[in-house]
Structure formats: structure tokens, C-alpha cells
Amino acid sequence: MSQNEITAKVAQIKELMQLIEEATTEADTLKDEIKEYMTAKSVDELTAGLFKVRYKIVKSSRFDSAAFKKESPELYERYAKQTESRRFSIA
């Protein structure tokens, strides 16, 4: 692959990433409007044509690894796993 081809592909990626960002912002705005409507009507589920929309509270528990590391650093080091990955980025 030539330098010109790579440059063209990177430029295309940047354009597509901008389109994705704009579409995501627009979708988030629409979601927020629907959530505001549902909150105002005090409903956590509604039917919109063929779609069911839910806006419900979800509870979950998460392990606080930062606090655990602070309180039990030896135990944390004993069970901590180091991982490796590759990150693709364009600046």
C-alpha cells in the first residue's frame, strides 16, 4: 500500500468518525427528549408504534479495586493480572 493510499484511507476514516460523532450526538439528544417525556409522565415503559421503549432503574454491584488496592496492597498484587492489547489511533 502506498503512502498516498494510506493518507487517503486515514482521511476517509477521519470523515467517517466525524459523521459517527455527529450521528451519536443527534441520537443522544433524541434519547434525552424521550427520557424527559417518560420522566414527566412518570412511566418507565411505553409503546411507540412497533417499538417498546423502557427507561428503568438498573441496580448493579461493582468491585472497587482502587479501594481494595489501597486497603490490601499485597493481596491486590497477588491477584492482579496484567493484560496487553493494541490500540489503533489517528492523531
FENBEL-V666800 format. One record per helix or strand. SS is the DSSP state (2 for helix, 1 for strand). FROM is the first residue (numbers start at 1). LEN is the number of residues. If there is no record, write none. Layout:
# FENBEL-V666800
SS_FROM_LEN / SS_FROM_LEN
This chain:
# FENBEL-V666800
2_3_38 / 1_45_4 / 1_51_4 / 2_65_7 / 2_73_7
